Amino acid sequence: MSGLERIAKQVAENPVIIYMKGSPTFPSCGFSSRASQALAACEQPFSFVNVLEDMEIYEALPQFADWPTFPQIYIGGELIGGCDITIELFQSGELKTMVEQANAKSEA
């Protein structure tokens, strides 16, 4: 399975997933740290992929949704964006709603 196929499978199988440098517990960059903290503050489950541990994903992800940087956050199979967009959505309260809806839909 190619990197792009693996990403498509991960995005389809996880209602909320962040592709980041490091992990939510041990982020390796400030942008990944802030984005994962915003997701964690929604108090809902989410998945993550450490792109530094998987070079195939690291190289394929920018092509997957034509988004060149990390982190990348997908909710309900859709690219939401990176750190700045995630923080804006969190501050407006929209992120929590989006995450709750995606998780509820996957449980139904």
Secondary structure by P-SEA (a helix, b strand, c coil): ccaaaaaaaaaaaccbbbbccccccccccaaaaaaaaaaaaacbbbbbbcccccaaaaaacccccccccccbbbccccccccaaaaaaaaaaaaaaaaaaaaaaaaac
